[in-house]
Amino acid sequence: MQRRTDLPLDLRRRFLTGRVSLDFTHTGGEGEHAVWEILHTQADLERWLDVILEAEGIVVGSAADLDAARTLRAAITRAARGLAAGSSLDPADVAVINTAAAAPPLVPELRADGARGYAAPSAVGALSTLARDAIDLFAGHLATRIRVCAAPDCGLLLVDTSRPGKRRWCSMQRCGNLAKVRGHRQRSTSPAPIH
């Protein structure tokens, strides 16, 4: 799926995981994640779903849709962070994810111009699509490859799809590069060993 490039750069950079369910976790949340919240209104959720799922025309019809999205996001976030830490899934989070996934998902369609779209996009269908992606991720072989970015000031989730399985950063261009710069500065300011 090709990402839209006509959106503000900060919105496009926010989603780096390659899995829409983990991208969803990066939209904010509760507690310490509340400062990153971008889903304040129904229109915010519509815009985000359009960006990440490329599902133009989704209408978030009520505050209940926004609440359902936040509830699903919290369950996916806790489950992913738990798996990254080597913990078991919480049955309450599993129930939330399964309930969302039980609704009919977005149905892809080929448009006359060759573009991909969705037939009758809905908020419920979009949330089902996100939940189904989470199930595929959490129950699949990549579940043990879910990581939290190693940068102390980041904490974004990622899926390590590298062959050796040693990926540490959400993005080498951002956190990985900053860590290399910090390490270089630390080594260059340390006193030389005395022989």
Backbone as JSON Lines, residues from 0, in Angstrom:
{"i":0,"aa":"M","n":[0.85,-1.17,0.0],"ca":[0.0,0.0,0.0],"c":[0.89,1.23,0.0]}
{"i":1,"aa":"Q","n":[0.72,2.09,-0.95],"ca":[1.54,3.28,-1.05],"c":[0.98,4.38,-0.17]}
{"i":2,"aa":"R","n":[1.84,5.05,0.57],"ca":[1.42,6.11,1.48],"c":[1.16,7.39,0.7]}
{"i":3,"aa":"R","n":[0.2,8.16,1.17],"ca":[-0.11,9.45,0.54],"c":[1.02,10.43,0.83]}
{"i":4,"aa":"T","n":[1.35,11.23,-0.15],"ca":[2.44,12.19,0.01],"c":[1.95,13.62,0.01]}
{"i":5,"aa":"D","n":[0.63,13.83,-0.11],"ca":[0.1,15.19,-0.13],"c":[-0.28,15.68,1.26]}
{"i":6,"aa":"L","n":[0.07,14.93,2.27],"ca":[-0.28,15.3,3.64],"c":[0.91,15.95,4.32]}
{"i":7,"aa":"P","n":[0.66,16.67,5.4],"ca":[1.78,17.29,6.12],"c":[2.82,16.25,6.5]}
{"i":8,"aa":"L","n":[4.07,16.64,6.4],"ca":[5.19,15.72,6.62],"c":[5.12,15.08,8.01]}
{"i":9,"aa":"D","n":[4.75,15.83,9.05],"ca":[4.72,15.26,10.39],"c":[3.7,14.14,10.51]}
{"i":10,"aa":"L","n":[2.59,14.23,9.79],"ca":[1.57,13.19,9.84],"c":[2.05,11.94,9.11]}
{"i":11,"aa":"R","n":[2.75,12.11,7.98],"ca":[3.27,10.97,7.24],"c":[4.38,10.27,8.0]}
{"i":12,"aa":"R","n":[5.23,11.0,8.71],"ca":[6.35,10.39,9.43],"c":[5.91,9.62,10.66]}
{"i":13,"aa":"R","n":[4.75,9.91,11.17],"ca":[4.3,9.32,12.41],"c":[4.17,7.8,12.32]}
{"i":14,"aa":"F","n":[3.94,7.25,11.14],"ca":[3.61,5.85,10.99],"c":[4.74,5.12,10.29]}
{"i":15,"aa":"L","n":[5.54,4.38,11.06],"ca":[6.75,3.78,10.52],"c":[6.79,2.26,10.65]}
{"i":16,"aa":"T","n":[5.76,1.63,11.18],"ca":[5.87,0.21,11.53],"c":[5.66,-0.75,10.38]}
{"i":17,"aa":"G","n":[4.89,-0.39,9.41],"ca":[4.54,-1.33,8.36],"c":[3.34,-2.19,8.71]}
{"i":18,"aa":"R","n":[2.81,-2.06,9.9],"ca":[1.59,-2.76,10.33],"c":[0.6,-1.72,10.8]}
{"i":19,"aa":"V","n":[-0.59,-1.69,10.18],"ca":[-1.56,-0.65,10.52],"c":[-2.01,-0.73,11.97]}
{"i":20,"aa":"S","n":[-2.06,-1.92,12.54],"ca":[-2.49,-2.02,13.94],"c":[-1.48,-1.35,14.87]}
{"i":21,"aa":"L","n":[-0.19,-1.47,14.58],"ca":[0.81,-0.79,15.42],"c":[0.85,0.7,15.1]}
{"i":22,"aa":"D","n":[0.62,1.07,13.84],"ca":[0.54,2.49,13.5],"c":[-0.57,3.15,14.31]}
{"i":23,"aa":"F","n":[-1.65,2.42,14.48],"ca":[-2.79,2.91,15.26],"c":[-2.39,3.23,16.7]}
{"i":24,"aa":"T","n":[-1.49,2.43,17.27],"ca":[-1.07,2.67,18.66],"c":[-0.3,3.98,18.8]}
{"i":25,"aa":"H","n":[0.23,4.48,17.7],"ca":[1.05,5.7,17.74],"c":[0.22,6.98,17.62]}
{"i":26,"aa":"T","n":[-1.1,6.85,17.75],"ca":[-1.96,8.03,17.64],"c":[-2.26,8.66,18.98]}
{"i":27,"aa":"G","n":[-1.64,8.19,20.03],"ca":[-1.88,8.75,21.36],"c":[-2.29,7.66,22.33]}
{"i":28,"aa":"G","n":[-3.08,8.05,23.3],"ca":[-3.53,7.07,24.28],"c":[-3.78,7.69,25.63]}
{"i":29,"aa":"E","n":[-3.66,6.85,26.62],"ca":[-3.93,7.27,28.0],"c":[-2.61,7.44,28.74]}
{"i":30,"aa":"G","n":[-2.68,8.08,29.89],"ca":[-1.5,8.23,30.73],"c":[-0.39,9.0,30.05]}
{"i":31,"aa":"E","n":[0.81,8.42,30.04],"ca":[1.96,9.1,29.46],"c":[1.85,9.28,27.95]}
{"i":32,"aa":"H","n":[0.97,8.52,27.31],"ca":[0.79,8.62,25.86],"c":[-0.22,9.7,25.47]}
{"i":33,"aa":"A","n":[-0.88,10.29,26.45],"ca":[-1.89,11.32,26.17],"c":[-1.3,12.55,25.49]}
{"i":34,"aa":"V","n":[-0.02,12.84,25.73],"ca":[0.59,14.01,25.1],"c":[0.71,13.84,23.59]}
{"i":35,"aa":"W","n":[0.63,12.61,23.09],"ca":[0.75,12.34,21.65],"c":[-0.61,12.2,20.97]}
{"i":36,"aa":"E","n":[-1.68,12.42,21.72],"ca":[-3.03,12.21,21.19],"c":[-3.29,13.05,19.94]}
{"i":37,"aa":"I","n":[-3.72,12.39,18.86],"ca":[-4.13,13.12,17.66],"c":[-5.58,12.83,17.29]}
{"i":38,"aa":"L","n":[-6.24,11.94,18.02],"ca":[-7.63,11.6,17.74],"c":[-8.55,12.3,18.73]}
{"i":39,"aa":"H","n":[-8.63,13.62,18.63],"ca":[-9.44,14.4,19.56],"c":[-10.91,14.43,19.16]}
{"i":40,"aa":"T","n":[-11.19,14.38,17.87],"ca":[-12.56,14.51,17.37],"c":[-12.84,13.4,16.36]}
{"i":41,"aa":"Q","n":[-14.1,13.3,15.99],"ca":[-14.5,12.33,14.97],"c":[-13.8,12.66,13.64]}
{"i":42,"aa":"A","n":[-13.66,13.94,13.34],"ca":[-12.99,14.34,12.09],"c":[-11.52,13.93,12.11]}
{"i":43,"aa":"D","n":[-10.88,13.98,13.27],"ca":[-9.49,13.54,13.38],"c":[-9.37,12.05,13.05]}
{"i":44,"aa":"L","n":[-10.31,11.25,13.57],"ca":[-10.29,9.82,13.29],"c":[-10.54,9.55,11.81]}
{"i":45,"aa":"E","n":[-11.48,10.27,11.22],"ca":[-11.73,10.12,9.78],"c":[-10.47,10.41,8.98]}
{"i":46,"aa":"R","n":[-9.79,11.48,9.31],"ca":[-8.58,11.88,8.58],"c":[-7.48,10.82,8.75]}
{"i":47,"aa":"W","n":[-7.3,10.33,9.99],"ca":[-6.27,9.33,10.23],"c":[-6.56,8.04,9.46]}
{"i":48,"aa":"L","n":[-7.82,7.59,9.49],"ca":[-8.19,6.38,8.76],"c":[-7.97,6.56,7.26]}
{"i":49,"aa":"D","n":[-8.26,7.75,6.75],"ca":[-8.01,8.04,5.34],"c":[-6.52,7.94,5.03]}
{"i":50,"aa":"V","n":[-5.68,8.45,5.92],"ca":[-4.24,8.43,5.69],"c":[-3.69,7.01,5.76]}
{"i":51,"aa":"I","n":[-3.97,6.3,6.83],"ca":[-3.3,5.03,7.07],"c":[-3.92,3.87,6.3]}
{"i":52,"aa":"L","n":[-5.22,3.89,6.11],"ca":[-5.88,2.81,5.37],"c":[-6.18,3.22,3.93]}
{"i":53,"aa":"E","n":[-5.93,4.48,3.6],"ca":[-6.29,5.04,2.3],"c":[-7.74,4.71,1.99]}
{"i":54,"aa":"A","n":[-8.59,5.05,2.94],"ca":[-10.01,4.74,2.86],"c":[-10.82,6.03,2.85]}
{"i":55,"aa":"E","n":[-10.77,6.74,1.74],"ca":[-11.53,7.99,1.63],"c":[-13.01,7.72,1.8]}
{"i":56,"aa":"G","n":[-13.67,8.64,2.45],"ca":[-15.11,8.54,2.58],"c":[-15.59,7.88,3.85]}
{"i":57,"aa":"I","n":[-14.69,7.48,4.73],"ca":[-15.14,6.91,6.0],"c":[-15.78,8.02,6.81]}
{"i":58,"aa":"V","n":[-16.96,7.74,7.31],"ca":[-17.65,8.7,8.16],"c":[-17.71,8.13,9.57]}
{"i":59,"aa":"V","n":[-17.12,8.85,10.5],"ca":[-17.21,8.48,11.9],"c":[-18.47,9.16,12.4]}
{"i":60,"aa":"G","n":[-19.53,8.39,12.45],"ca":[-20.86,8.95,12.63],"c":[-21.22,9.42,14.02]}
{"i":61,"aa":"S","n":[-20.49,8.97,15.03],"ca":[-20.89,9.34,16.39],"c":[-19.69,9.32,17.32]}
{"i":62,"aa":"A","n":[-19.91,9.89,18.49],"ca":[-18.88,9.86,19.52],"c":[-18.6,8.42,19.95]}
{"i":63,"aa":"A","n":[-19.6,7.54,19.79],"ca":[-19.41,6.13,20.14],"c":[-18.36,5.49,19.23]}
{"i":64,"aa":"D","n":[-18.31,5.9,17.96],"ca":[-17.27,5.38,17.06],"c":[-15.88,5.8,17.54]}
{"i":65,"aa":"L","n":[-15.76,7.05,17.97],"ca":[-14.48,7.55,18.47],"c":[-14.1,6.81,19.75]}
{"i":66,"aa":"D","n":[-15.07,6.6,20.64],"ca":[-14.8,5.85,21.88],"c":[-14.38,4.41,21.57]}
{"i":67,"aa":"A","n":[-15.04,3.79,20.6],"ca":[-14.69,2.41,20.21],"c":[-13.27,2.37,19.66]}
{"i":68,"aa":"A","n":[-12.9,3.38,18.89],"ca":[-11.54,3.43,18.34],"c":[-10.52,3.56,19.46]}
{"i":69,"aa":"R","n":[-10.79,4.41,20.42],"ca":[-9.85,4.59,21.53],"c":[-9.75,3.32,22.39]}
{"i":70,"aa":"T","n":[-10.87,2.65,22.59],"ca":[-10.86,1.4,23.36],"c":[-10.05,0.33,22.64]}
{"i":71,"aa":"L","n":[-10.25,0.21,21.33],"ca":[-9.48,-0.76,20.55],"c":[-8.01,-0.4,20.55]}
{"i":72,"aa":"R","n":[-7.7,0.87,20.39],"ca":[-6.3,1.3,20.38],"c":[-5.62,0.95,21.7]}
{"i":73,"aa":"A","n":[-6.29,1.17,22.81],"ca":[-5.72,0.86,24.12],"c":[-5.45,-0.63,24.26]}
{"i":74,"aa":"A","n":[-6.38,-1.46,23.79],"ca":[-6.21,-2.92,23.88],"c":[-5.05,-3.38,23.01]}
{"i":75,"aa":"I","n":[-4.95,-2.85,21.8],"ca":[-3.85,-3.24,20.91],"c":[-2.52,-2.78,21.49]}
{"i":76,"aa":"T","n":[-2.51,-1.57,22.04],"ca":[-1.27,-1.04,22.63],"c":[-0.8,-1.9,23.79]}
{"i":77,"aa":"R","n":[-1.71,-2.21,24.72],"ca":[-1.31,-3.04,25.87],"c":[-0.85,-4.42,25.42]}
{"i":78,"aa":"A","n":[-1.56,-5.0,24.46],"ca":[-1.19,-6.34,23.98],"c":[0.19,-6.3,23.32]}
{"i":79,"aa":"A","n":[0.43,-5.32,22.46],"ca":[1.73,-5.24,21.77],"c":[2.87,-4.98,22.74]}
{"i":80,"aa":"R","n":[2.67,-4.07,23.68],"ca":[3.72,-3.79,24.66],"c":[3.96,-5.0,25.55]}
{"i":81,"aa":"G","n":[2.9,-5.72,25.89],"ca":[3.06,-6.94,26.68],"c":[3.86,-7.99,25.93]}
{"i":82,"aa":"L","n":[3.53,-8.2,24.66],"ca":[4.28,-9.17,23.86],"c":[5.73,-8.74,23.7]}
{"i":83,"aa":"A","n":[5.97,-7.45,23.53],"ca":[7.35,-6.96,23.41],"c":[8.13,-7.23,24.69]}
{"i":84,"aa":"A","n":[7.45,-7.23,25.83],"ca":[8.1,-7.47,27.11],"c":[8.14,-8.96,27.47]}
{"i":85,"aa":"G","n":[7.57,-9.8,26.6],"ca":[7.57,-11.24,26.87],"c":[6.42,-11.71,27.74]}
{"i":86,"aa":"S","n":[5.41,-10.88,27.91],"ca":[4.25,-11.23,28.74],"c":[3.17,-11.93,27.92]}
{"i":87,"aa":"S","n":[2.21,-12.5,28.63],"ca":[1.05,-13.11,27.99],"c":[0.02,-12.04,27.68]}
{"i":88,"aa":"L","n":[-0.88,-12.35,26.76],"ca":[-1.96,-11.43,26.43],"c":[-2.98,-11.4,27.55]}
{"i":89,"aa":"D","n":[-3.52,-10.23,27.81],"ca":[-4.57,-10.05,28.81],"c":[-5.91,-10.45,28.18]}
{"i":90,"aa":"P","n":[-6.67,-11.33,28.83],"ca":[-7.96,-11.76,28.26],"c":[-8.91,-10.6,27.97]}
{"i":91,"aa":"A","n":[-8.88,-9.54,28.76],"ca":[-9.76,-8.4,28.5],"c":[-9.37,-7.7,27.2]}
{"i":92,"aa":"D","n":[-8.08,-7.57,26.94],"ca":[-7.63,-6.97,25.68],"c":[-7.96,-7.87,24.5]}
{"i":93,"aa":"V","n":[-7.8,-9.16,24.67],"ca":[-8.14,-10.12,23.62],"c":[-9.63,-10.0,23.28]}
{"i":94,"aa":"A","n":[-10.47,-9.87,24.28],"ca":[-11.91,-9.75,24.06],"c":[-12.25,-8.49,23.26]}
{"i":95,"aa":"V","n":[-11.6,-7.38,23.59],"ca":[-11.85,-6.12,22.86],"c":[-11.44,-6.27,21.4]}
{"i":96,"aa":"I","n":[-10.27,-6.83,21.17],"ca":[-9.77,-7.0,19.8],"c":[-10.68,-7.95,19.02]}
{"i":97,"aa":"N","n":[-11.07,-9.07,19.63],"ca":[-11.94,-10.03,18.96],"c":[-13.31,-9.45,18.65]}
{"i":98,"aa":"T","n":[-13.85,-8.66,19.55],"ca":[-15.15,-8.03,19.32],"c":[-15.09,-7.09,18.12]}
{"i":99,"aa":"A","n":[-14.04,-6.29,18.05],"ca":[-13.9,-5.38,16.91],"c":[-13.71,-6.16,15.61]}
{"i":100,"aa":"A","n":[-12.93,-7.23,15.66],"ca":[-12.65,-8.02,14.47],"c":[-13.87,-8.78,13.96]}
{"i":101,"aa":"A","n":[-14.84,-9.02,14.85],"ca":[-16.03,-9.78,14.46],"c":[-16.94,-9.01,13.51]}
{"i":102,"aa":"A","n":[-16.82,-7.7,13.47],"ca":[-17.62,-6.89,12.54],"c":[-17.07,-7.06,11.13]}
{"i":103,"aa":"P","n":[-17.9,-6.83,10.12],"ca":[-17.38,-6.94,8.74],"c":[-16.27,-5.91,8.5]}
{"i":104,"aa":"P","n":[-15.15,-6.35,7.9],"ca":[-14.03,-5.43,7.65],"c":[-14.3,-4.59,6.4]}
{"i":105,"aa":"L","n":[-13.39,-3.67,6.13],"ca":[-13.45,-2.92,4.88],"c":[-13.25,-3.9,3.73]}
{"i":106,"aa":"V","n":[-14.0,-3.72,2.68],"ca":[-13.91,-4.59,1.51],"c":[-13.19,-3.83,0.4]}
{"i":107,"aa":"P","n":[-11.99,-4.29,0.01],"ca":[-11.26,-3.57,-1.03],"c":[-11.94,-3.72,-2.39]}
{"i":108,"aa":"E","n":[-11.77,-2.68,-3.2],"ca":[-12.29,-2.75,-4.56],"c":[-11.31,-2.06,-5.5]}
{"i":109,"aa":"L","n":[-11.31,-2.51,-6.74],"ca":[-10.48,-1.91,-7.77],"c":[-11.32,-0.86,-8.47]}
{"i":110,"aa":"R","n":[-10.78,0.34,-8.55],"ca":[-11.49,1.43,-9.21],"c":[-11.17,1.43,-10.71]}
{"i":111,"aa":"A","n":[-12.0,2.09,-11.49],"ca":[-11.85,2.14,-12.95],"c":[-10.5,2.73,-13.36]}
{"i":112,"aa":"D","n":[-9.95,3.63,-12.51],"ca":[-8.66,4.23,-12.85],"c":[-7.48,3.37,-12.4]}
{"i":113,"aa":"G","n":[-7.75,2.18,-11.9],"ca":[-6.7,1.28,-11.46],"c":[-6.3,1.47,-10.01]}
{"i":114,"aa":"A","n":[-6.9,2.45,-9.34],"ca":[-6.58,2.7,-7.94],"c":[-7.37,1.74,-7.04]}
{"i":115,"aa":"R","n":[-6.85,1.57,-5.85],"ca":[-7.52,0.75,-4.84],"c":[-8.43,1.64,-4.02]}
{"i":116,"aa":"G","n":[-9.57,1.14,-3.67],"ca":[-10.5,1.85,-2.79],"c":[-11.22,0.83,-1.93]}
{"i":117,"aa":"Y","n":[-12.26,1.3,-1.26],"ca":[-13.07,0.4,-0.43],"c":[-14.53,0.61,-0.75]}
{"i":118,"aa":"A","n":[-15.27,-0.5,-0.84],"ca":[-16.7,-0.44,-1.05],"c":[-17.37,-0.07,0.27]}
{"i":119,"aa":"A","n":[-18.19,0.92,0.27],"ca":[-18.96,1.36,1.45],"c":[-18.11,1.44,2.71]}
{"i":120,"aa":"P","n":[-17.07,2.3,2.72],"ca":[-16.22,2.38,3.91],"c":[-17.0,2.9,5.12]}
{"i":121,"aa":"S","n":[-16.75,2.28,6.26],"ca":[-17.4,2.7,7.51],"c":[-16.38,2.67,8.64]}
{"i":122,"aa":"A","n":[-16.68,3.39,9.7],"ca":[-15.79,3.4,10.86],"c":[-15.71,2.0,11.48]}
{"i":123,"aa":"V","n":[-16.84,1.32,11.58],"ca":[-16.86,-0.03,12.15],"c":[-16.01,-0.97,11.29]}
{"i":124,"aa":"G","n":[-16.12,-0.86,9.97],"ca":[-15.32,-1.69,9.08],"c":[-13.84,-1.38,9.2]}
{"i":125,"aa":"A","n":[-13.51,-0.11,9.37],"ca":[-12.1,0.28,9.53],"c":[-11.53,-0.29,10.83]}
{"i":126,"aa":"L","n":[-12.3,-0.2,11.91],"ca":[-11.83,-0.74,13.19],"c":[-11.69,-2.26,13.12]}
{"i":127,"aa":"S","n":[-12.6,-2.92,12.4],"ca":[-12.5,-4.36,12.21],"c":[-11.22,-4.7,11.44]}
{"i":128,"aa":"T","n":[-10.91,-3.91,10.42],"ca":[-9.7,-4.14,9.63],"c":[-8.46,-3.99,10.51]}
{"i":129,"aa":"L","n":[-8.44,-2.98,11.37],"ca":[-7.32,-2.77,12.29],"c":[-7.2,-3.94,13.27]}
{"i":130,"aa":"A","n":[-8.33,-4.38,13.82],"ca":[-8.32,-5.48,14.78],"c":[-7.85,-6.78,14.12]}
{"i":131,"aa":"R","n":[-8.28,-7.01,12.89],"ca":[-7.85,-8.22,12.18],"c":[-6.35,-8.2,11.9]}
{"i":132,"aa":"D","n":[-5.81,-7.01,11.61],"ca":[-4.37,-6.91,11.42],"c":[-3.65,-7.23,12.74]}
{"i":133,"aa":"A","n":[-4.19,-6.76,13.86],"ca":[-3.59,-7.05,15.16],"c":[-3.62,-8.55,15.45]}
{"i":134,"aa":"I","n":[-4.74,-9.2,15.14],"ca":[-4.83,-10.64,15.36],"c":[-3.8,-11.37,14.52]}
{"i":135,"aa":"D","n":[-3.69,-10.99,13.25],"ca":[-2.7,-11.6,12.36],"c":[-1.29,-11.43,12.92]}
{"i":136,"aa":"L","n":[-1.0,-10.25,13.42],"ca":[0.33,-9.97,13.98],"c":[0.56,-10.73,15.28]}
{"i":137,"aa":"F","n":[-0.37,-10.62,16.23],"ca":[-0.18,-11.21,17.55],"c":[-0.21,-12.74,17.54]}
{"i":138,"aa":"A","n":[-0.93,-13.34,16.59],"ca":[-1.03,-14.8,16.54],"c":[-0.06,-15.41,15.53]}
{"i":139,"aa":"G","n":[0.69,-14.58,14.84],"ca":[1.59,-15.06,13.82],"c":[3.03,-15.16,14.27]}
{"i":140,"aa":"H","n":[3.88,-15.51,13.33],"ca":[5.3,-15.72,13.63],"c":[6.02,-14.41,14.0]}
{"i":141,"aa":"L","n":[5.45,-13.27,13.68],"ca":[6.09,-11.99,14.02],"c":[5.78,-11.5,15.44]}
{"i":142,"aa":"A","n":[4.94,-12.23,16.16],"ca":[4.59,-11.8,17.52],"c":[5.82,-11.66,18.41]}
{"i":143,"aa":"T","n":[6.79,-12.54,18.21],"ca":[8.01,-12.48,19.02],"c":[8.98,-11.42,18.51]}
{"i":144,"aa":"R","n":[8.62,-10.75,17.4],"ca":[9.48,-9.72,16.83],"c":[8.93,-8.32,17.09]}
{"i":145,"aa":"I","n":[7.91,-8.2,17.93],"ca":[7.39,-6.88,18.29],"c":[8.36,-6.29,19.3]}
{"i":146,"aa":"R","n":[8.76,-5.06,19.06],"ca":[9.73,-4.38,19.91],"c":[9.25,-2.98,20.27]}
{"i":147,"aa":"V","n":[9.86,-2.44,21.31],"ca":[9.71,-1.03,21.66],"c":[11.03,-0.38,21.28]}
{"i":148,"aa":"C","n":[10.97,0.75,20.59],"ca":[12.18,1.44,20.17],"c":[13.11,1.62,21.37]}
{"i":149,"aa":"A","n":[14.4,1.35,21.16],"ca":[15.38,1.4,22.24],"c":[15.78,2.81,22.64]}
{"i":150,"aa":"A","n":[15.39,3.81,21.88],"ca":[15.74,5.19,22.24],"c":[15.01,5.57,23.53]}
{"i":151,"aa":"P","n":[15.73,6.12,24.51],"ca":[15.1,6.43,25.8],"c":[14.0,7.48,25.72]}
{"i":152,"aa":"D","n":[14.0,8.28,24.66],"ca":[12.99,9.34,24.54],"c":[11.96,9.03,23.45]}
{"i":153,"aa":"C","n":[11.84,7.76,23.04],"ca":[10.91,7.42,21.96],"c":[9.79,6.52,22.45]}
{"i":154,"aa":"G","n":[10.02,5.22,22.49],"ca":[9.01,4.28,22.96],"c":[8.0,3.84,21.92]}
{"i":155,"aa":"L","n":[8.2,4.15,20.61],"ca":[7.29,3.66,19.59],"c":[7.44,2.16,19.41]}
{"i":156,"aa":"L","n":[6.36,1.52,19.04],"ca":[6.36,0.09,18.77],"c":[6.81,-0.16,17.33]}
{"i":157,"aa":"L","n":[7.41,-1.32,17.1],"ca":[7.84,-1.7,15.76],"c":[7.82,-3.21,15.64]}
{"i":158,"aa":"V","n":[7.86,-3.68,14.42],"ca":[7.99,-5.11,14.15],"c":[9.34,-5.3,13.48]}
{"i":159,"aa":"D","n":[10.17,-6.11,14.08],"ca":[11.5,-6.38,13.54],"c":[11.39,-7.47,12.48]}
{"i":160,"aa":"T","n":[11.43,-7.05,11.22],"ca":[11.36,-8.02,10.12],"c":[12.74,-8.27,9.52]}
{"i":161,"aa":"S","n":[13.78,-7.76,10.18],"ca":[15.13,-7.99,9.67],"c":[15.5,-9.46,9.81]}
{"i":162,"aa":"R","n":[16.34,-9.94,8.94],"ca":[16.74,-11.35,8.96],"c":[17.38,-11.75,10.3]}
{"i":163,"aa":"P","n":[18.35,-10.96,10.82],"ca":[18.96,-11.39,12.09],"c":[18.08,-11.14,13.32]}
{"i":164,"aa":"G","n":[17.02,-10.31,13.17],"ca":[16.15,-10.04,14.31],"c":[16.78,-9.18,15.38]}
{"i":165,"aa":"K","n":[17.61,-8.23,14.99],"ca":[18.3,-7.39,15.96],"c":[17.96,-5.9,15.81]}
{"i":166,"aa":"R","n":[16.86,-5.59,15.15],"ca":[16.47,-4.19,14.98],"c":[16.14,-3.59,16.34]}
{"i":167,"aa":"R","n":[16.63,-2.39,16.59],"ca":[16.42,-1.73,17.89],"c":[15.65,-0.43,17.79]}
{"i":168,"aa":"W","n":[15.61,0.18,16.62],"ca":[15.07,1.53,16.48],"c":[13.8,1.54,15.64]}
{"i":169,"aa":"C","n":[12.91,2.46,15.97],"ca":[11.7,2.62,15.15],"c":[12.09,3.05,13.75]}
{"i":170,"aa":"S","n":[13.12,3.88,13.67],"ca":[13.61,4.38,12.39],"c":[15.1,4.64,12.51]}
{"i":171,"aa":"M","n":[15.85,4.11,11.59],"ca":[17.29,4.35,11.6],"c":[17.57,5.83,11.31]}
{"i":172,"aa":"Q","n":[16.7,6.46,10.5],"ca":[16.89,7.86,10.16],"c":[16.65,8.77,11.36]}
{"i":173,"aa":"R","n":[15.82,8.37,12.29],"ca":[15.53,9.22,13.44],"c":[16.27,8.71,14.67]}
{"i":174,"aa":"C","n":[15.7,7.74,15.33],"ca":[16.24,7.29,16.61],"c":[17.59,6.59,16.47]}
{"i":175,"aa":"G","n":[17.77,5.78,15.45],"ca":[19.04,5.09,15.26],"c":[20.18,6.07,15.03]}
{"i":176,"aa":"N","n":[19.94,7.06,14.19],"ca":[20.96,8.06,13.91],"c":[21.28,8.89,15.15]}
{"i":177,"aa":"L","n":[20.25,9.28,15.89],"ca":[20.47,10.05,17.12],"c":[21.28,9.25,18.13]}
{"i":178,"aa":"A","n":[21.03,7.95,18.22],"ca":[21.79,7.1,19.15],"c":[23.25,7.02,18.72]}
{"i":179,"aa":"K","n":[23.49,6.92,17.42],"ca":[24.87,6.89,16.93],"c":[25.59,8.2,17.24]}
{"i":180,"aa":"V","n":[24.89,9.32,17.06],"ca":[25.48,10.63,17.36],"c":[25.8,10.73,18.85]}
{"i":181,"aa":"R","n":[24.84,10.31,19.7],"ca":[25.08,10.34,21.15],"c":[26.28,9.47,21.53]}
{"i":182,"aa":"G","n":[26.36,8.28,20.97],"ca":[27.47,7.39,21.25],"c":[28.8,7.96,20.82]}
{"i":183,"aa":"H","n":[28.82,8.58,19.65],"ca":[30.05,9.21,19.15],"c":[30.48,10.34,20.08]}
{"i":184,"aa":"R","n":[29.53,11.17,20.47],"ca":[29.86,12.28,21.37],"c":[30.38,11.77,22.7]}
{"i":185,"aa":"Q","n":[29.76,10.73,23.2],"ca":[30.18,10.17,24.49],"c":[31.59,9.6,24.39]}
{"i":186,"aa":"R","n":[31.88,8.9,23.32],"ca":[33.22,8.33,23.15],"c":[34.26,9.43,22.95]}
{"i":187,"aa":"S","n":[33.91,10.5,22.25],"ca":[34.9,11.55,21.97],"c":[35.13,12.46,23.17]}
{"i":188,"aa":"T","n":[34.21,12.49,24.13],"ca":[34.42,13.31,25.33],"c":[34.98,12.52,26.49]}
{"i":189,"aa":"S","n":[35.03,11.2,26.35],"ca":[35.61,10.37,27.41],"c":[37.12,10.52,27.39]}
{"i":190,"aa":"P","n":[37.74,10.51,28.57],"ca":[39.21,10.61,28.61],"c":[39.84,9.37,27.98]}
{"i":191,"aa":"A","n":[40.97,9.59,27.33],"ca":[41.72,8.49,26.71],"c":[42.25,7.56,27.78]}
{"i":192,"aa":"P","n":[42.24,6.24,27.51],"ca":[42.77,5.3,28.5],"c":[44.27,5.51,28.7]}
{"i":193,"aa":"I","n":[44.71,5.36,29.92],"ca":[46.14,5.51,30.26],"c":[46.8,4.15,30.18]}
{"i":194,"aa":"H","n":[47.91,4.1,29.45],"ca":[48.62,2.82,29.27],"c":[49.77,2.73,30.2]}
